Amino acid sequence: MRESKLILLRHGESLYNKENLFTGWTDIDLSQKGVEQAERAGKRLAENALYPDICFTSWLKRAIHTAQIALKEMEWEHIDSIRSWKLNERHYGAWQQHNKDAVKREVGEEMFIAIRRGYDTPPPPLKAGDPRLPENDPKYGSLDPVLLPRSESLKQTRIRTLNYFAESIAPQLARGKCVLVSAHGNSLRALVMAIENLTPAQVVKLEIPTGEPILYRFDETLHPLGKRFL
């Protein structure tokens, strides 16, 4: 039986994680702790002889750099790394760049949890003219502005993430490859939700740890055979 492997790696701690700010599509880099987490992830992959055939990342530097650092640590930098905005973090709308505790005080804990950890409730959207809109970032200039969110629920994040998984990642797994996906808490929550067939109620409690590789094994029909944290 041909077996494939999927390694999910949430980027290491970012500078905004460190400052307790909502990041979303803000293109912020890793903190020193995040760099060390990425190095440790690379060591764990090498120790487990998990050398990817191909790597996928988002368009955000914290995910890109996590993959690069981990692969450098493994001395495995030659593989193709393919990037897509569809693996970006969930867009946190008007909450982006704001302190999480301050937002919670403003909207109340119930609404805060419903939006941050829930499935189908988006944060308040960015308004027209806001400099934080993705359309103001040159990296998204090649995309139809209709595709660019002003805020997203996990449900909306899941749609784009699973679309990309089906069109680009699943075909690699179907060929028996070992695939590394370096992405974000919510884009990876969306993938795990689909792989493990979790309900919206169950996904509320799902947390993806930073810098800790998660390994899934699949059979030739892409049925999951097992999961473990490295």
URRA-V296104 format. One record per pair of residues at least 12 apart in sequence whose C-alpha atoms are under 8 Angstrom apart, sorted by sequence separation. I is the first residue (numbers start at 0). J is the second residue. D is the distance in Angstrom with one decimal. If there is no record, write none. Layout:
BEGIN
[[I J D] [I J D]]
END
This chain:
BEGIN
[[15 27 7.0] [54 66 7.8] [214 226 5.5] [215 227 6.8] [14 27 6.6] [17 30 7.3] [134 147 7.1] [213 226 7.1] [214 227 5.4] [13 27 6.8] [14 28 6.2] [133 147 6.4] [188 202 7.5] [213 227 5.9] [214 228 6.2] [13 28 5.7] [14 29 5.7] [133 148 7.5] [213 228 4.6] [214 229 7.2] [13 29 4.0] [14 30 4.8] [133 149 7.8] [212 228 6.1] [213 229 6.2] [12 29 5.9] [13 30 4.9] [132 149 6.6] [188 205 7.0] [211 228 7.0] [212 229 5.6] [11 29 6.5] [12 30 5.9] [188 206 7.4] [211 229 6.6] [11 30 7.9] [188 207 6.8] [12 32 6.2] [13 33 6.0] [187 207 7.3] [11 32 7.3] [12 33 4.0] [11 33 3.9] [12 34 7.7] [184 206 7.5] [10 33 7.4] [11 34 6.5] [126 149 7.6] [184 207 5.7] [11 35 7.9] [12 36 7.5] [54 78 7.2] [56 80 7.2] [58 82 5.9] [125 149 5.1] [184 208 7.8] [11 36 5.4] [50 75 7.3] [53 78 5.6] [54 79 6.2] [55 80 5.5] [56 81 6.3] [57 82 5.2] [58 83 5.7] [59 84 8.0] [124 149 5.0] [125 150 6.8] [184 209 7.9] [11 37 5.8] [52 78 6.3] [53 79 5.3] [54 80 4.6] [55 81 4.8] [56 82 4.8] [57 83 5.0] [58 84 5.1] [124 150 4.8] [160 186 6.2] [10 37 7.2] [41 68 7.4] [42 69 7.5] [51 78 7.7] [52 79 7.8] [53 80 6.2] [54 81 6.2] [55 82 5.6] [56 83 6.5] [57 84 5.3] [123 150 6.7] [37 65 5.2] [41 69 3.9] [45 73 5.7] [53 81 7.9] [55 83 7.7] [57 85 6.8] [58 86 7.5] [59 87 6.6] [94 122 6.9] [122 150 6.1] [161 189 7.5] [37 66 7.4] [40 69 6.0] [41 70 6.1] [44 73 7.6] [57 86 4.6] [58 87 6.4] [93 122 7.0] [94 123 7.2] [121 150 6.2] [122 151 6.8] [156 185 7.4] [157 186 6.8] [160 189 7.0] [161 190 6.7] [194 223 7.3] [38 68 5.9] [39 69 7.5] [41 71 7.7] [42 72 6.4] [56 86 6.6] [57 87 4.9] [91 121 7.6] [92 122 5.9] [93 123 5.5] [121 151 5.0] [122 152 7.2] [156 186 6.4] [160 190 7.1] [34 65 7.0] [37 68 5.9] [38 69 5.2] [41 72 5.3] [42 73 6.4] [57 88 8.0] [91 122 5.9] [92 123 5.8] [93 124 5.5] [120 151 8.0] [121 152 4.0] [27 59 7.7] [28 60 5.9] [29 61 5.4] [33 65 7.9] [37 69 5.2] [41 73 5.6] [91 123 7.9] [92 124 4.6] [93 125 4.9] [120 152 5.2] [121 153 7.6] [153 185 6.8] [157 189 4.8] [26 59 5.5] [27 60 6.8] [28 61 4.8] [91 124 7.8] [92 125 5.1] [93 126 8.0] [119 152 5.1] [120 153 7.7] [156 189 7.1] [157 190 7.2] [25 59 8.0] [26 60 6.2] [27 61 6.5] [34 68 7.3] [38 72 5.9] [118 152 6.2] [119 153 6.1] [24 59 7.4] [26 61 7.4] [29 64 7.7] [117 152 7.9] [118 153 5.0] [119 154 5.3] [154 189 7.9] [28 64 8.0] [29 65 7.9] [117 153 7.2] [118 154 5.5] [119 155 7.6] [153 189 7.1] [114 152 7.3] [175 219 7.2] [172 217 7.9] [174 219 8.0] [173 219 6.1] [173 220 7.1] [13 61 6.7] [173 221 6.7] [172 221 7.3] [11 61 7.4] [10 61 6.1] [11 62 7.9] [10 62 5.0] [169 221 8.0] [9 62 7.4] [11 65 6.4] [10 65 5.4] [10 66 7.9] [92 149 5.4] [93 150 7.5] [90 148 6.8] [91 149 8.0] [92 150 4.0] [90 149 7.0] [91 150 5.3] [92 151 7.1] [90 150 4.9] [91 151 6.3] [89 150 7.8] [90 151 5.1] [89 151 6.0] [90 152 7.9] [24 87 6.9] [89 152 7.2] [24 88 6.1] [89 153 6.8] [23 88 5.4] [24 89 7.1] [23 89 5.5] [24 90 5.6] [23 90 4.7] [24 91 7.5] [89 156 5.7] [23 91 5.1] [88 156 7.9] [22 91 7.3] [23 92 7.8] [21 91 7.0] [25 95 7.2] [24 95 7.9] [25 96 7.6] [23 95 6.1] [21 94 6.3] [22 95 5.4] [86 159 7.8] [21 95 4.8] [22 96 5.8] [85 159 5.5] [86 160 5.6] [20 95 7.3] [21 96 5.2] [85 160 5.4] [20 96 5.5] [21 97 5.7] [20 97 5.3] [21 98 6.4] [86 163 7.6] [20 98 4.4] [21 99 6.3] [85 163 6.3] [19 98 5.8] [20 99 5.6] [18 98 7.7] [19 99 6.0] [15 96 7.8] [19 100 7.8] [118 199 5.7] [117 199 7.4] [118 200 7.9] [117 200 7.8] [118 202 7.5] [117 202 7.6] [118 203 7.2] [116 202 7.9] [117 203 5.4] [116 203 5.1] [116 204 7.5] [88 182 7.3] [87 182 6.8] [88 183 5.2] [86 182 6.2] [87 183 6.8] [88 184 6.9] [89 185 5.8] [86 183 7.6] [88 185 5.9] [89 186 6.6] [88 186 5.6] [87 186 6.6] [86 186 5.9] [25 131 7.8] [24 133 7.7] [55 168 7.9] [66 181 5.8] [65 181 7.0] [63 181 7.1] [62 181 5.5] [62 182 5.2] [62 183 7.0] [53 176 7.8] [55 178 7.7] [52 176 6.1] [53 177 7.0] [54 178 5.9] [55 179 6.2] [56 180 5.8] [57 181 7.3] [51 176 7.6] [52 177 5.3] [53 178 5.4] [54 179 4.7] [55 180 4.8] [56 181 4.9] [57 182 5.8] [51 177 4.8] [52 178 6.0] [53 179 6.4] [54 180 5.8] [55 181 6.3] [56 182 5.6] [50 177 7.2] [51 178 5.3] [52 179 8.0] [54 181 7.5] [49 177 7.7] [51 179 5.9] [5 172 7.5] [4 172 6.9] [44 212 7.7] [3 172 5.4] [43 212 8.0] [3 173 7.2] [40 210 6.0] [3 174 7.6] [4 175 7.5] [6 177 7.6] [8 179 7.4] [10 181 6.4] [39 210 7.7] [40 211 6.0] [3 175 4.3] [4 176 6.5] [5 177 5.9] [6 178 6.0] [7 179 6.2] [8 180 6.1] [9 181 5.8] [10 182 6.0] [40 212 6.3] [2 175 5.6] [3 176 5.3] [4 177 4.5] [5 178 4.9] [6 179 4.7] [7 180 5.0] [8 181 4.8] [9 182 5.2] [10 183 6.1] [36 209 7.6] [37 210 5.6] [1 175 6.1] [3 177 5.8] [4 178 6.2] [5 179 6.1] [6 180 6.1] [7 181 6.2] [8 182 6.4] [9 183 5.0] [36 210 5.0] [5 180 7.5] [7 182 7.7] [8 183 7.9] [9 184 6.1] [36 211 7.7] [33 210 7.4] [9 187 7.3] [7 187 7.2] [44 229 7.5] [43 229 6.4] [12 209 6.4] [9 207 6.9] [11 209 5.0] [12 210 7.6] [9 208 6.8] [10 209 5.8] [11 210 4.6] [9 209 5.1] [10 210 5.6] [8 209 7.5] [9 210 5.6] [8 210 6.2] [9 211 7.0] [8 211 6.2] [9 212 7.4] [8 212 4.8] [7 212 5.7] [8 213 6.5] [6 212 6.2] [7 213 5.1] [6 213 5.5] [7 214 6.6] [6 214 4.6] [5 214 5.8] [6 215 6.4] [4 214 6.9] [5 215 5.1] [4 215 5.7] [5 216 6.4] [4 216 4.6] [5 217 8.0] [3 216 5.8] [4 217 6.3] [2 216 6.8] [3 217 5.2] [2 217 5.7] [3 218 6.5] [2 218 4.9] [3 219 7.3] [1 218 6.3] [2 219 6.1] [0 218 7.1] [1 219 5.6] [3 221 8.0] [0 219 7.0]]
END
